[in-house]
Amino acid sequence: MGQVVCPKEIWGLGFKDLRAFNLAMLGKQAWRMLTNTNSLVSRVYQARYYPKHTFYEAQLGNNPSFCWRSIMAAKELVCGGVRRHIGTGNSTLIWEHPWLHDDLDPFIHTEMPPQLAGAKVSGLIDPGTRTWDHDILSDIFQPSDIPRILKIPVSPEYDDDWYWHGDLKGTYSVKNGYKRIVGNYTSSNDGAFDKWLTLWGLKIPPK
């Protein structure tokens, strides 16, 4: 199967992994529910399955419909690839949301104090200067987290929003989702034959 779904340039046949492609397609609906909370579909599902939360925190719930099961199958894919743009900080949770500019780990490392459960990023911003409050950061976070926070620009004139990490437009696409599932295929053998695309393109009899 591996050779069948690998790209042609690295000796594969270039076929889609249908299970991964189907999951990436479902991810499109999950992305809409995450980013477009005002749509009718989002409001209907929120009222039934996660009335007090956002789609990011949604659970499968009791006696879920087939459609909801399908969407939730793609939730881990989508929520695992998103980040938060910080504007006012009013809708981003400090410990629960991925908002740091770190490719490998966008979450805060400092252990969460029990009294700060559910705290928002807005609480770390000085309302007067509209910049990060250094005193608060020093009081709450371990030294390794502080520079990770400070390198994030604050835009208090905008609301926080989700974006797809790694995409120039910050938007999820089926292609992005599929690539995240199957990974980026690369040739692991130095000096291996690298003319597969040329070979596949030759105008020769099929046999």
N, C-alpha and C positions, 0 to 999 in steps of 0.2 A: 504493500500500500504506500510506503514511504516514497518509493521511486515514482509511483503513479502521480502523486500530488505535488511532487517537487517541481520547481520551474524548469523549463527546458534547458536554460543555460547551465544548469548543474546536473545534467544527465537524467532529469525527470521527464514525465510526459505532460506536465502542465495542467492536469485536471484539478478541479476544485475539490476540496474536502467538503462533501455535502453537509455533513453534520456541523462543521465549523461555519460554513457559509450560511446555513439556516439560523444558527445562533447569532451571527453577525447581523442578519436581517432583523431578527427580533430585537437586537440591540437598538435599532433605529427607533422603535416604539418606546423602549425604555428611556432613551435619550430625550425624546419628546416629553415624556412624563416628568423627567428630572428638570428640564429647562423651561417647559411651557406649562406652568402650574395653573394657568387660567383657562386652558382648553377644557371643553366639555368632558372629554374622556378622562383627563387627569382629575377633574373634580369628582366625577362619578366614582372612580377607583379609590380616591382619597377618602371620600365619605364612607366607603365600605370597609377598606382594609387598613388605612393609616390616618384616621381623622386628626390625631394630635401630633403628627410628624410630617416630614417631607418624604419623597420617594427614596431618598438616600437612606433613611432609617426604616423604610417599610419592611414588613415581614410577610411571609406567605399567608399566615392567618389560618383560621378554621374554615373547613369546607370551601376552599378556593375554587373559582371557576377554571375551566380549561384555559381561557384567554389569560387570566391572571397568572396561572402556573407558567404559561409560556413566556410572559413578560418577565416574571421573576427568575426564569432560567437564564436570562441575559443580564440581570441586574448586577451580578458580580463582575461580569465583563465590562459593563459601562462604568460602574462606580469605581472600578479598579483603575480606570484610565483617565479619570477626570481630576481637575484641580479647581480651586477657588480663586477668582480675581477678587482682591480686597479693595472695596470702595469705602463705604461707611463702617464696615465691619459688623453691622447690626444683625446680619443673618448667617454669620459664619461662626461655628463653635470652635473654640481654641483647641480642644483635645480630640474632638470627634471628627473633624473635617480635614481633608488634605489641602493645605493652603500655603505651605512653604515651597520655595523655589529649589527643590532638591529632587533631581531625577530619580534617585533610588529610594528616598524616604521623605515624603512631603508632610509627615506628621511631627508634632512636638515630641521630644524625647523625655522632657521633664515629667516626672510622675505627677499626676493630677491630685491636688489637695481635695479632700472630700467636699469642703465648703465651696469649691469653685466648679462643681459639676454643672454643666450647662452654660458656663461662662462664655460670653461672646468676645470676638476680637475687638469690637468697639471699645471695650473696657481697657484696652492696652494703648489707646490713642488719646493724646492730650487734646481736649476740645479747644483749648486756646490757640495752640500752635498748629493743630491739625497734623501732627507728626507723632511718631512713636514716643511714648512716655518712658524715658530711660530709667527713672526711679522705680516704676512699677515692674518693668522688665527685670531689673536687678533683684527685686524682692521676690519674684515668683519663679523665675527660670534659672536652670543651671547654666553655667557660662557658655557651654557649647551651643545652646539654643539661641542665645541673644544675637550673635552676628547673623544667624540664619533668618531671624525676624527682621533685623534692621535693613537688610538688603532688599526687602519687599517695599515697593513704592505704595504710598497711601493716597487714595483718590476719594476724599470725603464727599465730593460732588456727585458721585455715582453709587449705585447700589452694588452689593456683592453679586457675583454671578458665577456660573459654572463654565468651564471650558475644557476641551479635549486636549490633553497634554501631548505635544509632539506634532500637532497639526497647525499649519501657518495661520489658518482662520479660527482655530480653536473649536472647530465643529466636528462632531462625530460623523463618520461615514461608514457604510458597510465595508468599504475597503480597509479603513483603519481598524475596525473591529476584527475583520478576518485576519489581518496581519498580526494583531495582538494575540489571537488564539493560536495560529500556526507558527508564529515567529518569523523572523527574517532569515530565509534560507541563504546560507553562504557556503562556499566550497571550503572544506577543511583541509584539503590536500594541496600543499604547495607544489606547483609544477604540474598539476593535473590538467587534463585536456580541457580547454576553455573556449572551444569553438563550436559549442553545441547549437547556438542560435544560427550560426552560418550553415551548419550541417542540416538543420531542420528546414532552412530556407532554400536549399538547392532544388533546382528544377530538374528532377529526375523521375523516371517511372516509379510508381508506387512500390513495385516488387524489386 
